Structure formats: structure tokens, C-alpha cells
Amino acid sequence: MKHFVLLSLMMSVSTRAADMSFNLTKGVTQISQQVYFLHMTIFYICCAIGVIVFGVMFYAMFKHRKSKGAVAHHFHENVKAEIAWTIIPFLILLIMAVPATKTLLAMENPDDAELTIRITGSQWKWHYEYFGHDVSFFSLLSTPREEIYGDQEKGENYLIEVDKPLILPTNRKVRFLMTSDDVIHSWWVPDFAVKKDALPGFINEAWTKIDKPGVYRGKCTELCGKEHGFMPIEVHALEEGDFDDWLYNAKLEMKQAQAKADAGAQETLSMGELMTLGESTYNVRCAACHQVNGAGLEGIFPALDGSEMVNKDIKGHIDIVVNGKTGTAMAAFSNQLTPKEIAAVVTYERNAWSNKTGDVIQPADVAAHPKK
């Protein structure tokens, strides 16, 4: 009976602990729950050690205090005590190491995955590629800049919402391959107990198997530059049938988008059309670094307003947007924007602010530019 009461008390405490906002997230995967159980087990062991050690210490201080006439015992060595305080901690660590090792091995085992997704971090967005399915897309922060700058009231999902969330199935093992285009990022979704660094030139592995559908959020947890706080992760977990439908439709949308981009590359647009599209694209894709007013950030991101390249070198201007610049935060946009959007951005930059070149860049000019 005593054991039953003790077990019930521990389970009750553990359940309440899981509901506390400052405790570790229990999550929606078997691994996340194993991690949570391991965390609570180690926590309770540490609490028990603390209670025993401090209990003995305070008992000794009270029972054998000087005011009661206690006299300290003088001894040089005690082999039994030395053996005890060596063996007991070793056994405690061994007890803690067994479940910890099992959990760590399970976390690092992506075998038998049914779906593989490459996750690439770049300043400051995530790129998701579904291996074997011809589906890939960039996921960007969708919180309006007006909310960020305090010009309008902040929404419910301020800074934790994206334009295109990662879609995953439930009840299937999903393998992640993590890498980076530029600096070190870190992909973290606490509900999955997945947190892996995305390193340039390296590939890290992780996996998950989600138990129930829902929306799960995370963020980049490696300080990766100016917009580090604006690089959220949003995952939508769907039932298996719904996921298969989404994947099929996503393939069709990719083909349609490519056909639309190819058709757009043959269009001839007016200056007004290019400036309108260019401004909206610039504010979403470029303003984070170069600022809305084109002034940039001194010593970090060059100003576009009054730039010699922007005002004179048309080919160089197109090239840096299409192919990026190695060794800097300037990414290649050839796989992120269509030729029509790039043409609009370049035209906008060459004719906005104090830049008045009068140059009109057409999508065909961008499509004909060599890609590296």
C-alpha cells in the first residue's frame, strides 16, 4: 500500500511538472517523451541526493553542535569512508548512465526512415527539399514588417509564423539532413526533441516520428546574424492520407510554378509594372539587410542608394542577385526568385531612392544571364 501511494504521488508530481511552462516540453514523439522521462528521472535522483546530503549535514550540525558539548573526532584516514564515497557515486552515475545512453542512441538512429528531407539554413530562412519527390521550397518569416516596427498591433503568432510551413506526416519516421549555405544555424522544434546544428560544408542527421497531427513551432537557436530572431520554424503534421494528398498537389504546384516562371521569363513589362513588383519583392526579400530606404548597414550590408554598381554596372548588378557573392551574406537568388521577380528587383533598385538611372531590366535579360 505504501509503495502504491508513493508511486501515485510521483506520477502526480510528474504530470503536474509536465504542465508547468518552465519545465522541459513533453512533446508529441516517443523520443521527446523518452527525453522528458530521462530528464525527470535525473532530476528526482538529484533531488534525493540533495535531500540526503543536506539532511545528514544539518542533522550532524544540530546533533553534534559545540553548545551541546560535542568534541570533534580527529582522524587521519578512514579506508571504509573513502571506499564508500567512491563506490556510491559511481553506482549512482551508472544508474543514470544506462537510460541516458539508451535515449541518446535512439535519438541518433535514423535507420528505416520512410521520408528524407534536407533542411538548409541561410540568412535568414529555411530551405526544405523532399528527397525523391521533386518538392522543395523556402520558408520565410511572414510577420508583417509593420508589426516588427511597431506600426501596427502584433498578431497572435508574432515572429513565429512563416509563409510556407514544413509539412510532415504522422506515424512515419522522417529523416532530416541538416546543412547551411553560409553561417552556423540550428534547427530546433521542442515538441520533437530535435535540435541540430546546420553547419556549412557538413551534414548532420536527425529524425522524428510524430504521434498526432497539429501545428508545432520552433526557431533557429544559433546566433546567426542580424535577423537571427526572425528565423522561425513552423511544422504542420498531417494524417498520412492528408499528407499524401498534399505531396501530390505540391508536385503539381511545383510544375505549374516552373511553367509560369518560364512563361514569365518571356514577358516584356513596363517600367511601372517592374517598379511595383520590384518594390514588393524587395521589401520581403532584401529590406532585412539593405533596409527599406536602401541605406544598408555600415560595415555589414552595403548601401544600394547611391551605389556605384547599382548606378553603373548592369551586368554586375544582375550577377550578384542571380549568383550571390561568396564569403558574404549575399545569397544567390536564382533558385529563390523567378527571372521576372529578379528583373523587377534590379529595375527597382536602379530607379528607387536617389538612384535615377532609367534602366529597365526585362526577365529575358535575367534568364540569359549565366548561373554559377
MOBELQUI-V667798 format. One record per pair of residues at least 12 apart in sequence whose C-alpha atoms are under 6 Angstrom apart, sorted by sequence separation. I is the first residue (numbers start at 1). J is the second residue. D is the distance in whole Angstrom. If there is no record, write none. Layout:
i->I j->J d->D
i->I j->J d->D
This chain:
i->117 j->129 d->5
i->126 j->138 d->6
i->185 j->197 d->6
i->186 j->198 d->5
i->321 j->333 d->6
i->322 j->334 d->5
i->117 j->130 d->5
i->126 j->139 d->5
i->185 j->198 d->5
i->219 j->232 d->4
i->347 j->360 d->6
i->117 j->131 d->6
i->125 j->139 d->6
i->184 j->198 d->6
i->219 j->233 d->5
i->347 j->361 d->6
i->116 j->131 d->6
i->125 j->140 d->5
i->184 j->199 d->5
i->218 j->233 d->5
i->143 j->159 d->6
i->217 j->233 d->6
i->217 j->234 d->5
i->180 j->198 d->5
i->182 j->200 d->6
i->216 j->234 d->6
i->343 j->361 d->5
i->142 j->161 d->6
i->179 j->198 d->4
i->180 j->199 d->5
i->181 j->200 d->6
i->216 j->235 d->5
i->343 j->362 d->6
i->141 j->161 d->6
i->142 j->162 d->5
i->178 j->198 d->5
i->179 j->199 d->5
i->180 j->200 d->4
i->215 j->235 d->6
i->343 j->363 d->5
i->141 j->162 d->4
i->142 j->163 d->5
i->179 j->200 d->6
i->215 j->236 d->5
i->140 j->162 d->5
i->214 j->236 d->6
i->140 j->163 d->6
i->179 j->202 d->6
i->214 j->237 d->5
i->340 j->363 d->5
i->179 j->203 d->5
i->213 j->237 d->5
i->339 j->363 d->5
i->139 j->164 d->5
i->178 j->203 d->5
i->213 j->238 d->5
i->178 j->204 d->5
i->177 j->204 d->6
i->339 j->366 d->5
i->177 j->205 d->5
i->339 j->367 d->6
i->176 j->205 d->6
i->189 j->218 d->4
i->176 j->206 d->5
i->188 j->218 d->5
i->175 j->206 d->6
i->176 j->207 d->6
i->188 j->219 d->6
i->175 j->207 d->4
i->174 j->207 d->5
i->187 j->220 d->5
i->174 j->208 d->5
i->186 j->220 d->5
i->173 j->208 d->6
i->186 j->221 d->5
i->173 j->209 d->5
i->186 j->222 d->5
i->172 j->209 d->5
i->185 j->222 d->5
i->171 j->209 d->6
i->171 j->210 d->6
i->170 j->210 d->5
i->171 j->211 d->6
i->310 j->350 d->6
i->170 j->211 d->6
i->116 j->174 d->6
i->118 j->176 d->6
i->119 j->177 d->6
i->120 j->178 d->6
i->122 j->180 d->6
i->114 j->173 d->5
i->115 j->174 d->5
i->116 j->175 d->5
i->117 j->176 d->5
i->118 j->177 d->5
i->119 j->178 d->5
i->120 j->179 d->5
i->121 j->180 d->5
i->122 j->181 d->5
i->113 j->173 d->5
i->116 j->176 d->6
i->120 j->180 d->5
i->122 j->182 d->6
i->113 j->174 d->5
i->113 j->175 d->6
i->282 j->345 d->6
i->110 j->175 d->6
i->278 j->344 d->4
i->277 j->344 d->6
i->278 j->345 d->4
i->167 j->235 d->6
i->169 j->237 d->5
i->170 j->238 d->6
i->165 j->234 d->5
i->166 j->235 d->5
i->167 j->236 d->5
i->168 j->237 d->5
i->169 j->238 d->5
i->170 j->239 d->5
i->165 j->235 d->5
i->167 j->237 d->6
i->169 j->239 d->6
i->170 j->240 d->6
i->274 j->344 d->4
i->278 j->348 d->5
i->169 j->240 d->5
i->160 j->232 d->5
i->275 j->348 d->5
i->169 j->243 d->6
i->265 j->339 d->6
i->265 j->340 d->6
i->264 j->340 d->6
i->261 j->338 d->6
i->110 j->207 d->6
i->265 j->363 d->5
i->266 j->364 d->6
i->265 j->364 d->5
i->125 j->231 d->6
i->124 j->231 d->6
i->135 j->251 d->6
i->32 j->192 d->6
i->32 j->193 d->5
i->28 j->191 d->6
i->29 j->192 d->6
i->27 j->191 d->4
i->27 j->192 d->6
i->29 j->209 d->6
i->29 j->210 d->5
i->28 j->210 d->6
i->29 j->211 d->6
i->28 j->211 d->6
